[in-house]
Amino acid sequence: QVQLVESGGGLVQAGGSLRLSCSASGNIFSINAMRWYRQAPGKQRDMVASITTDGMIIYAESVKGRFTIDRGNAKNTVYLQMNDLKPEDTAVYYCNADVPWNRFWGQGTQVTVSS
């Protein structure tokens, strides 16, 4: 089992920045990859960024050049630095951890970007 706790969401004006954090606990050594997803009202949950344990990173096209995913210095923490935020980035952001044959989710953190 892996437990995930997100933090760092909030309200920001367009063009502003936020840094989301996701802290993992439990069987963290089984984690293969950690990802950030987001879900806007009435829409499906989409992947935003992904980082594997060997450092391979993938971004959604809509956030390339604006968002950065990194693990920092803590093995059990992943961050999402979001710059130049746009109103269409408004969503609940979820942290996700992949382990062999399973997947875990955090509770989500709200990001609201005003125009």
N, C-alpha and C positions, 0 to 999 in steps of 0.2 A: 504493500500500500504506500501511496505517496499523497501527501497533503500539500496543497498549494494555496498561498494567500497573496492576493494582489493588493497593491496600494498605489497611490499617486494620482488617481483620477481627480477631475474637478472641472470647473468652468473657466474657460480661457477665451480671449478674443481671437478672431482670425489673425493669423500671422504669428501668434504666440507659440509657446513651447510648454510641453509637459514631459515628465520622466516617470514612467510606470515601473514598478518593481514587482517581482514575483519571487516569493521565498518558498522553497520546497523543503519538506521534512519527511521523515520516514525512510523508506528504502531508496534513497537518492542515488545510490551507486548502480541501480538497475536502469536509470534513465538513459535513453538513447538520444533523445532530442527534446528540446523545449520550444514551444511555439506561442505566439500571440495570435489570437483570433479576435474578431469584433462582430457585433451584431447590432444593427440599427433596427428601430421599430418596424415591424412588418417585413423584414428582410431576413435572408438566411445568414447563418454564421459563416464568415469568410476568414481564411487565413491571412494574416498581415505580414508576419515575419517568422522565420524558423531558424534555429541554430542547433547543430548536432554536437555531440560530445567531442568530435574531432575538428570542430570549428567551421563546418560547412554552413553557409548562410544563404537564405533565400528570402526575397521580398516580393510582395504583391506589386504589380506594376503601378498601382495607384499611389503607393507610398515611397517608391524608389527615389532616392535623393533627398528625402525629407525625414524618414524614420531610420533609426539605427538600433539593431538588437545586439546586446553584448552580455557576457556573463560576469563582467567585473572581476574582482579578485576572489569572490566566494563561489565555490563549486555549486552551491545549492541555490544560487540566486541568478535570475535573468532580468535584464532591464530592457525597456523600450524607450529610447529617446525620440520624442516626436517634436519636430521643428516645423515652422511654417504651416501651422495647423489651419485647416479649412473647415467650413461648416459641414461639409460632407464627411468629415472624419468623426462626427458625433455618433457615438455608439457606446454600448457596453463592451469593454475589452476584457477578454478572458485569457488566462494563462493555461497552457496545456502541457502535459508531460507524457511522452511516449516511453513505455517500458515493454519488454517482450510480451506480446499477446494481450496488452491492456493499454488503456489510456485514461489519464486523470485530468480533471478540470478544477480550476479555482472557482470562486463564487462570482467573480467579475467586479470590475470597477467602472463607474460611469465617467465618460469623457464627453463634455459638451463644449462645442465651439460656437461662439456667437459671431454674427456677421457685423 
